[in-house]
Amino acid sequence: MLIKHPDDHSHHAEVLHGLMESYPGQADEIHRELLQVQLRESIHMFAELLEMQMDPLDENVVILHDLRLEHEGRFVEFDHLLINRNLQITLVDSVLVGCGSLRITATGDSLIWSEENNRWLTAYRQPLQELEEKAQILGQILDAGWWPKRMGIRLAHPIETCLVLDDHDRIVLDDPDAYASRVIKMGDFLPWYSKQRMKTPITQGAKALMQRAVNRVDLNSLERIGFDLADRHHAAPLDYYERLGLDQVAPISPDDHPAPEEEEMADIPAIETPAVEPEPEPEPEPKPHPKTAAGKKNTAPADEDRQPSSRIAAALKLKTPEFLAEMESRGLLKKNQKDQLELTPAGRKLGGKVKGRGGNRSFSWPKAAVEALFQNPESEQEKQT
């Protein structure tokens, strides 16, 4: 049961791009912030995958994506949070999806293979260590909440944590026994979750079976727990001026303060000069088309309102699989020989983009164009006839 969609961070990217132009001296700091925003796109990819494949578990699990909670004066971000009816909690980090090759050392450090340097480099994030810290914080937040105490329930500790990668990413584990169950490819996540978190094998003993029976809650209680956490979410603020220490002093308008020359000439009487007919103003030159990094004209729709399929589907009050089926029926998506969705020429013309490969593809669209299409369903059919 999906409780919270990922937030739309496109406006953060727009602000940061503007700051890059206005503050070139601090471009490195601003670029690091922009990289963090871009990395959050993987949250949308994993969220869409879960929504398309979660039907068998829909009434037994609540899912919250991109959750930002306050704890002891600081804010902590959780990529994905799953809670089942046995109150078993799983934290998932998707920040390294699409990294190419990932190595986890025996101490849990994350290294990414660099083709350019031909060696392993320390990853820009260390998600396994971050997940451990976040699990402790989340446990404290939940222990202080209303529902464990009021319902007389003990949380199923420890909170499970795992890192998901793209199916095409290569994984190298120095200590497979320690990390094989914590570093999972996206396509293997739901089978792993169903086996590890939705069932309690007899081999775990009578105590585990008893705790599962005692902790089990009904669907209504599970929904209340999920919505309670969603209500605590704080959207990330646009506080980059303060965070990066940027100068926010507004420029002085020349109308507010006359130039010194004007002040000195104020008492000198004006000299009459013969009237001169103004010359006609030259016609404005046409503005050049924006260009891409390769120097080609960019004729694709603007990306200001680009959103992933899951978010547009929510705005249209559809589930993501229903939305994708609608886009397929309108000829904007099609299934290939492997029964996987891919963009059609019509979908690209509308402004659709794809990320990921194989069964882990996710699609994004210009929101205004898609909403107009659904408001006028005959328009696309007329174009294709």
Secondary structure, 3 states (H helix, E strand, C coil): CEEECCCCCHHHHHHHHHHHHHCHHHHHHHHHHHHHHHHCHHHHHHHHHHHHHCHHHCCCEEEEEEEEEEECCEEEEEEEEEEECCCEEEEEECCCCCCCEEEECCCCCEEEEECCCCEEEECCCCHHHHHHHHHHHHHHHHHCCHHHHHCCCCCEEEEEEEEEECCCCEEEECCHHHHCCCEEEHHHHHHHHHHHCCCCCHHHCHHHHHHHHHHCCCHHHHHHHHHHHHHCCCCCCCCHHHHHCCCCCCCCCCCCCCCHHHHHCCCCCCCCCCCCCCCCCCCCCCCCCCECCCCCECCCCCCCCEEEHHHHHHHCCCCHHHHHHHHHHCCCEEECCCCCEEECHHHHHHCCEEECCHHHCEEEEEHHHHHHHHHCCHHHHHHHC
